[in-house]
Amino acid sequence: MKKLLLIVTNVERYASGLETGLWLSELTHIYHHAKEKSWNITIASPKGGRVPLDPESLKPLVLDKISKEYYQSSAFMNELNHSRHLEAIQHDAFDCVYLAGGHATMYDFPDDPYIKSIVSRQYEQGKMVAAICHGVGGLLNVRLSSGEYLIKGKSMTGFDWFEERLARRKREVPFNLEAAIKQRGANLKKAFIPMTSHVVVDGHLVTGQNPFSSTAMAKVVTRQLENS
């Protein structure tokens, strides 16, 4: 049985006060695939407890069938809002550490000490590290035992600056994620058409570009884990 750690945000507002949070589909699709396989799932967050949802991710045009079903599931929502504190599970072993996105993660993922230590150890043990959309911000400050940034020289993807403009969040976000990824020396790969599904695999690092990559990301992660 595979063990997955799904890391989510605790932040509910931008600095301006506008609501944000977890982008629901970026959690539900990987959760659904893992549940179908009866794999062990741990949902954890930097502070533990409640996980706010980005209201944009609940709008009819983006709330897909799977995400809607989980959003309406009291059992799932109860599990989500009782997320484990990362400190409590920092030494546990997992087959995959997955960072779900949402603009909120730009505030609490990059500098969280537990995310940095968990992801670094996971990667250096040759186990899968996966991140989607803004969740890849949690990889930015992860250093390996060599002192090098984990993403240096790696092919990866993430929510790019043009997509930020399309999302009308350019003035809200605390930093430019695309620029930060490039500054770390990573090879940023983008979908040919913005806001379309795009997943990049570089060894045991798997990244997805945006919310529309949620389905493909879940399939790729599941397939990679089955073959490992």
Short mmCIF file of the C-alpha atoms (twelve columns), coordinates in Angstrom:
data_MODEL
# 
_entry.id   MODEL 
# 
loop_
_atom_site.group_PDB 
_atom_site.id 
_atom_site.type_symbol 
_atom_site.label_atom_id 
_atom_site.label_alt_id 
_atom_site.label_comp_id 
_atom_site.label_asym_id 
_atom_site.label_seq_id 
_atom_site.Cartn_x 
_atom_site.Cartn_y 
_atom_site.Cartn_z 
_atom_site.pdbx_PDB_model_num 
ATOM 1   C CA . MET A 1   0.000   0.000  0.000   1 
ATOM 2   C CA . LYS A 2   1.394   3.393  -1.011  1 
ATOM 3   C CA . LYS A 3   1.485   6.269  1.475   1 
ATOM 4   C CA . LEU A 4   0.842   9.814  0.282   1 
ATOM 5   C CA . LEU A 5   1.361   13.086 2.107   1 
ATOM 6   C CA . LEU A 6   -0.827  15.841 0.644   1 
ATOM 7   C CA . ILE A 7   0.272   19.271 1.880   1 
ATOM 8   C CA . VAL A 8   -2.232  22.135 1.836   1 
ATOM 9   C CA . THR A 9   -2.328  25.782 2.918   1 
ATOM 10  C CA . ASN A 10  -3.785  27.447 6.009   1 
ATOM 11  C CA . VAL A 11  -3.842  30.980 4.556   1 
ATOM 12  C CA . GLU A 12  -7.232  32.459 3.727   1 
ATOM 13  C CA . ARG A 13  -6.468  36.000 2.519   1 
ATOM 14  C CA . TYR A 14  -4.040  37.949 0.379   1 
ATOM 15  C CA . ALA A 15  -2.269  40.853 2.067   1 
ATOM 16  C CA . SER A 16  -4.986  43.099 0.596   1 
ATOM 17  C CA . GLY A 17  -7.696  41.196 2.465   1 
ATOM 18  C CA . LEU A 18  -9.118  39.457 -0.621  1 
ATOM 19  C CA . GLU A 19  -10.098 35.843 0.042   1 
ATOM 20  C CA . THR A 20  -7.909  32.999 -1.170  1 
ATOM 21  C CA . GLY A 21  -7.023  29.478 0.014   1 
ATOM 22  C CA . LEU A 22  -6.571  25.971 -1.356  1 
ATOM 23  C CA . TRP A 23  -7.570  25.454 -4.984  1 
ATOM 24  C CA . LEU A 24  -9.877  22.509 -4.398  1 
ATOM 25  C CA . SER A 25  -9.381  20.468 -7.598  1 
ATOM 26  C CA . GLU A 26  -5.629  20.416 -7.030  1 
ATOM 27  C CA . LEU A 27  -6.296  18.270 -3.972  1 
ATOM 28  C CA . THR A 28  -9.423  16.313 -4.883  1 
ATOM 29  C CA . HIS A 29  -8.117  14.636 -8.041  1 
ATOM 30  C CA . ILE A 30  -4.998  13.169 -6.467  1 
ATOM 31  C CA . TYR A 31  -7.038  12.293 -3.370  1 
ATOM 32  C CA . HIS A 32  -9.655  10.526 -5.532  1 
ATOM 33  C CA . HIS A 33  -7.094  8.490  -7.463  1 
ATOM 34  C CA . ALA A 34  -5.367  7.424  -4.259  1 
ATOM 35  C CA . LYS A 35  -8.662  6.486  -2.602  1 
ATOM 36  C CA . GLU A 36  -9.618  4.345  -5.587  1 
ATOM 37  C CA . LYS A 37  -6.409  2.381  -5.023  1 
ATOM 38  C CA . SER A 38  -7.057  2.180  -1.250  1 
ATOM 39  C CA . TRP A 39  -3.772  3.947  -0.614  1 
ATOM 40  C CA . ASN A 40  -2.990  5.611  2.691   1 
ATOM 41  C CA . ILE A 41  -3.520  9.405  2.597   1 
ATOM 42  C CA . THR A 42  -2.389  12.032 5.096   1 
ATOM 43  C CA . ILE A 43  -3.567  15.621 4.619   1 
ATOM 44  C CA . ALA A 44  -1.326  18.046 6.475   1 
ATOM 45  C CA . SER A 45  -0.692  21.786 6.614   1 
ATOM 46  C CA . PRO A 46  1.868   24.172 8.143   1 
ATOM 47  C CA . LYS A 47  -0.384  24.975 11.113  1 
ATOM 48  C CA . GLY A 48  -2.713  21.977 11.087  1 
ATOM 49  C CA . GLY A 49  -6.482  22.238 11.412  1 
ATOM 50  C CA . ARG A 50  -8.719  24.294 9.135   1 
ATOM 51  C CA . VAL A 51  -7.951  24.616 5.440   1 
ATOM 52  C CA . PRO A 52  -9.703  27.545 3.702   1 
ATOM 53  C CA . LEU A 53  -10.869 27.099 0.116   1 
ATOM 54  C CA . ASP A 54  -10.326 29.694 -2.574  1 
ATOM 55  C CA . PRO A 55  -13.840 30.840 -3.528  1 
ATOM 56  C CA . GLU A 56  -12.708 31.064 -7.155  1 
ATOM 57  C CA . SER A 57  -12.146 27.306 -7.154  1 
ATOM 58  C CA . LEU A 58  -15.780 26.716 -6.174  1 
ATOM 59  C CA . LYS A 59  -17.313 28.563 -9.111  1 
ATOM 60  C CA . PRO A 60  -19.442 26.466 -11.512 1 
ATOM 61  C CA . LEU A 61  -17.077 26.778 -14.483 1 
ATOM 62  C CA . VAL A 62  -14.120 25.292 -12.576 1 
ATOM 63  C CA . LEU A 63  -15.811 23.077 -9.976  1 
ATOM 64  C CA . ASP A 64  -15.640 19.781 -11.866 1 
ATOM 65  C CA . LYS A 65  -17.675 16.687 -11.017 1 
ATOM 66  C CA . ILE A 66  -15.070 15.041 -8.775  1 
ATOM 67  C CA . SER A 67  -14.325 18.236 -6.859  1 
ATOM 68  C CA . LYS A 68  -18.029 18.974 -6.399  1 
ATOM 69  C CA . GLU A 69  -18.653 15.523 -4.960  1 
ATOM 70  C CA . TYR A 70  -15.866 15.933 -2.424  1 
ATOM 71  C CA . TYR A 71  -16.923 19.472 -1.571  1 
ATOM 72  C CA . GLN A 72  -20.383 18.107 -0.782  1 
ATOM 73  C CA . SER A 73  -18.953 15.246 1.274   1 
ATOM 74  C CA . SER A 74  -19.097 16.055 4.970   1 
ATOM 75  C CA . ALA A 75  -16.582 13.274 5.703   1 
ATOM 76  C CA . PHE A 76  -14.017 14.703 3.277   1 
ATOM 77  C CA . MET A 77  -14.517 18.288 4.413   1 
ATOM 78  C CA . ASN A 78  -14.176 17.198 8.031   1 
ATOM 79  C CA . GLU A 79  -10.909 15.426 7.187   1 
ATOM 80  C CA . LEU A 80  -9.679  18.491 5.316   1 
ATOM 81  C CA . ASN A 81  -10.491 20.840 8.179   1 
ATOM 82  C CA . HIS A 82  -8.720  18.605 10.654  1 
ATOM 83  C CA . SER A 83  -5.481  18.530 8.683   1 
ATOM 84  C CA . ARG A 84  -2.443  17.220 10.518  1 
ATOM 85  C CA . HIS A 85  0.241   19.639 11.639  1 
ATOM 86  C CA . LEU A 86  3.375   19.107 9.540   1 
ATOM 87  C CA . GLU A 87  5.475   19.098 12.681  1 
ATOM 88  C CA . ALA A 88  3.641   15.994 13.915  1 
ATOM 89  C CA . ILE A 89  4.363   13.940 10.783  1 
ATOM 90  C CA . GLN A 90  7.746   15.369 9.771   1 
ATOM 91  C CA . HIS A 91  9.583   12.101 10.438  1 
ATOM 92  C CA . ASP A 92  7.004   9.752  8.891   1 
ATOM 93  C CA . ALA A 93  7.830   7.897  5.671   1 
ATOM 94  C CA . PHE A 94  5.829   8.493  2.495   1 
ATOM 95  C CA . ASP A 95  5.985   7.223  -1.074  1 
ATOM 96  C CA . CYS A 96  4.911   10.613 -2.374  1 
ATOM 97  C CA . VAL A 97  4.922   14.130 -0.957  1 
ATOM 98  C CA . TYR A 98  2.461   16.267 -2.929  1 
ATOM 99  C CA . LEU A 99  2.098   20.041 -2.596  1 
ATOM 100 C CA . ALA A 100 -1.378  21.217 -3.593  1 
ATOM 101 C CA . GLY A 101 -1.756  24.773 -4.829  1 
ATOM 102 C CA . GLY A 102 -3.853  27.886 -4.590  1 
ATOM 103 C CA . HIS A 103 -2.487  31.429 -4.441  1 
ATOM 104 C CA . ALA A 104 -2.500  31.170 -0.635  1 
ATOM 105 C CA . THR A 105 0.443   28.783 -0.725  1 
ATOM 106 C CA . MET A 106 2.669   31.672 -1.843  1 
ATOM 107 C CA . TYR A 107 2.434   32.951 1.733   1 
ATOM 108 C CA . ASP A 108 2.972   29.852 3.870   1 
ATOM 109 C CA . PHE A 109 4.806   27.290 1.690   1 
ATOM 110 C CA . PRO A 110 8.154   28.837 0.587   1 
ATOM 111 C CA . ASP A 111 9.644   29.455 4.028   1 
ATOM 112 C CA . ASP A 112 7.971   26.727 6.074   1 
ATOM 113 C CA . PRO A 113 10.762  24.776 7.810   1 
ATOM 114 C CA . TYR A 114 8.840   21.510 7.843   1 
ATOM 115 C CA . ILE A 115 8.035   21.646 4.138   1 
ATOM 116 C CA . LYS A 116 11.695  22.311 3.393   1 
ATOM 117 C CA . SER A 117 12.975  19.450 5.546   1 
ATOM 118 C CA . ILE A 118 10.280  16.948 4.513   1 
ATOM 119 C CA . VAL A 119 10.693  17.650 0.787   1 
ATOM 120 C CA . SER A 120 14.496  17.630 0.935   1 
ATOM 121 C CA . ARG A 121 14.629  14.287 2.746   1 
ATOM 122 C CA . GLN A 122 11.973  12.793 0.466   1 
ATOM 123 C CA . TYR A 123 13.844  13.808 -2.669  1 
ATOM 124 C CA . GLU A 124 17.245  12.666 -1.446  1 
ATOM 125 C CA . GLN A 125 15.789  9.273  -0.570  1 
ATOM 126 C CA . GLY A 126 14.820  8.895  -4.213  1 
ATOM 127 C CA . LYS A 127 11.111  9.118  -3.479  1 
ATOM 128 C CA . MET A 128 8.537   11.139 -5.377  1 
ATOM 129 C CA . VAL A 129 8.045   14.847 -4.823  1 
ATOM 130 C CA . ALA A 130 5.079   16.381 -6.650  1 
ATOM 131 C CA . ALA A 131 3.691   19.911 -6.733  1 
ATOM 132 C CA . ILE A 132 1.026   21.680 -8.739  1 
ATOM 133 C CA . CYS A 133 0.358   25.296 -9.744  1 
ATOM 134 C CA . HIS A 134 1.318   27.734 -6.963  1 
ATOM 135 C CA . GLY A 135 2.162   24.762 -4.754  1 
ATOM 136 C CA . VAL A 136 5.506   24.575 -6.574  1 
ATOM 137 C CA . GLY A 137 6.415   27.679 -4.552  1 
ATOM 138 C CA . GLY A 138 7.017   25.234 -1.717  1 
ATOM 139 C CA . LEU A 139 10.007  23.895 -3.673  1 
ATOM 140 C CA . LEU A 140 11.715  27.258 -4.142  1 
ATOM 141 C CA . ASN A 141 13.748  27.294 -0.933  1 
ATOM 142 C CA . VAL A 142 14.347  23.567 -0.539  1 
ATOM 143 C CA . ARG A 143 18.059  22.815 -0.436  1 
ATOM 144 C CA . LEU A 144 19.694  19.418 -0.721  1 
ATOM 145 C CA . SER A 145 22.476  18.256 1.590   1 
ATOM 146 C CA . SER A 146 24.947  19.581 -0.988  1 
ATOM 147 C CA . GLY A 147 23.625  23.082 -0.343  1 
ATOM 148 C CA . GLU A 148 22.208  23.350 -3.860  1 
ATOM 149 C CA . TYR A 149 18.571  24.225 -4.441  1 
ATOM 150 C CA . LEU A 150 16.538  21.131 -5.238  1 
ATOM 151 C CA . ILE A 151 15.068  22.645 -8.403  1 
ATOM 152 C CA . LYS A 152 18.379  23.913 -9.810  1 
ATOM 153 C CA . GLY A 153 18.860  22.387 -13.257 1 
ATOM 154 C CA . LYS A 154 15.536  20.542 -13.080 1 
ATOM 155 C CA . SER A 155 12.837  20.685 -15.733 1 
ATOM 156 C CA . MET A 156 9.583   21.736 -14.104 1 
ATOM 157 C CA . THR A 157 6.473   23.841 -14.501 1 
ATOM 158 C CA . GLY A 158 4.196   26.060 -12.429 1 
ATOM 159 C CA . PHE A 159 1.680   28.893 -12.724 1 
ATOM 160 C CA . ASP A 160 3.385   31.411 -15.019 1 
ATOM 161 C CA . TRP A 161 3.228   35.195 -15.046 1 
ATOM 162 C CA . PHE A 162 0.976   35.424 -18.106 1 
ATOM 163 C CA . GLU A 163 -1.509  33.117 -16.400 1 
ATOM 164 C CA . GLU A 164 -1.292  35.383 -13.352 1 
ATOM 165 C CA . ARG A 165 -2.372  38.262 -15.570 1 
ATOM 166 C CA . LEU A 166 -5.240  36.190 -16.977 1 
ATOM 167 C CA . ALA A 167 -6.308  35.331 -13.412 1 
ATOM 168 C CA . ARG A 168 -6.233  39.052 -12.540 1 
ATOM 169 C CA . ARG A 169 -4.017  38.379 -9.543  1 
ATOM 170 C CA . LYS A 170 -0.800  40.065 -10.695 1 
ATOM 171 C CA . ARG A 171 -1.275  42.884 -8.186  1 
ATOM 172 C CA . GLU A 172 -2.314  40.539 -5.367  1 
ATOM 173 C CA . VAL A 173 0.449   37.930 -5.297  1 
ATOM 174 C CA . PRO A 174 3.439   38.516 -2.983  1 
ATOM 175 C CA . PHE A 175 5.990   37.621 -5.691  1 
ATOM 176 C CA . ASN A 176 6.382   36.516 -9.300  1 
ATOM 177 C CA . LEU A 177 6.467   32.712 -9.189  1 
ATOM 178 C CA . GLU A 178 7.773   32.283 -12.729 1 
ATOM 179 C CA . ALA A 179 10.677  34.655 -12.087 1 
ATOM 180 C CA . ALA A 180 11.485  32.970 -8.763  1 
ATOM 181 C CA . ILE A 181 11.627  29.531 -10.403 1 
ATOM 182 C CA . LYS A 182 14.028  30.819 -13.049 1 
ATOM 183 C CA . GLN A 183 16.173  32.564 -10.427 1 
ATOM 184 C CA . ARG A 184 16.714  29.192 -8.765  1 
ATOM 185 C CA . GLY A 185 18.184  27.865 -12.005 1 
ATOM 186 C CA . ALA A 186 15.291  25.594 -12.970 1 
ATOM 187 C CA . ASN A 187 14.270  24.941 -16.566 1 
ATOM 188 C CA . LEU A 188 10.676  26.222 -16.623 1 
ATOM 189 C CA . LYS A 189 8.454   24.465 -19.165 1 
ATOM 190 C CA . LYS A 190 5.107   25.995 -20.138 1 
ATOM 191 C CA . ALA A 191 2.036   24.737 -21.952 1 
ATOM 192 C CA . PHE A 192 1.836   26.057 -25.506 1 
ATOM 193 C CA . ILE A 193 -1.599  27.480 -24.676 1 
ATOM 194 C CA . PRO A 194 -1.940  29.213 -21.268 1 
ATOM 195 C CA . MET A 195 -4.462  27.769 -18.795 1 
ATOM 196 C CA . THR A 196 -4.304  24.303 -20.345 1 
ATOM 197 C CA . SER A 197 -3.112  21.051 -18.812 1 
ATOM 198 C CA . HIS A 198 0.651   20.559 -18.599 1 
ATOM 199 C CA . VAL A 199 2.655   18.116 -16.474 1 
ATOM 200 C CA . VAL A 200 6.448   17.830 -16.401 1 
ATOM 201 C CA . VAL A 201 8.324   14.790 -15.078 1 
ATOM 202 C CA . ASP A 202 12.035  15.023 -14.257 1 
ATOM 203 C CA . GLY A 203 13.074  11.825 -12.524 1 
ATOM 204 C CA . HIS A 204 11.098  11.624 -9.290  1 
ATOM 205 C CA . LEU A 205 10.076  15.306 -9.434  1 
ATOM 206 C CA . VAL A 206 6.607   15.810 -10.923 1 
ATOM 207 C CA . THR A 207 5.054   19.243 -11.431 1 
ATOM 208 C CA . GLY A 208 1.785   20.537 -12.872 1 
ATOM 209 C CA . GLN A 209 1.315   24.017 -14.330 1 
ATOM 210 C CA . ASN A 210 -2.171  25.121 -13.299 1 
ATOM 211 C CA . PRO A 211 -5.568  23.966 -11.972 1 
ATOM 212 C CA . PHE A 212 -6.421  22.540 -15.385 1 
ATOM 213 C CA . SER A 213 -3.554  20.091 -14.888 1 
ATOM 214 C CA . SER A 214 -5.207  18.488 -11.843 1 
ATOM 215 C CA . THR A 215 -6.590  15.450 -13.677 1 
ATOM 216 C CA . ALA A 216 -3.431  14.718 -15.664 1 
ATOM 217 C CA . MET A 217 -1.272  15.325 -12.607 1 
ATOM 218 C CA . ALA A 218 -3.216  12.768 -10.572 1 
ATOM 219 C CA . LYS A 219 -2.912  10.209 -13.381 1 
ATOM 220 C CA . VAL A 220 0.828   10.753 -13.842 1 
ATOM 221 C CA . VAL A 221 1.571   10.597 -10.103 1 
ATOM 222 C CA . THR A 222 -0.545  7.452  -9.695  1 
ATOM 223 C CA . ARG A 223 1.088   5.730  -12.675 1 
ATOM 224 C CA . GLN A 224 4.596   6.657  -11.500 1 
ATOM 225 C CA . LEU A 225 3.878   5.328  -8.011  1 
ATOM 226 C CA . GLU A 226 2.456   2.076  -9.377  1 
ATOM 227 C CA . ASN A 227 5.627   1.529  -11.386 1 
ATOM 228 C CA . SER A 228 8.003   2.374  -8.545  1 
# 
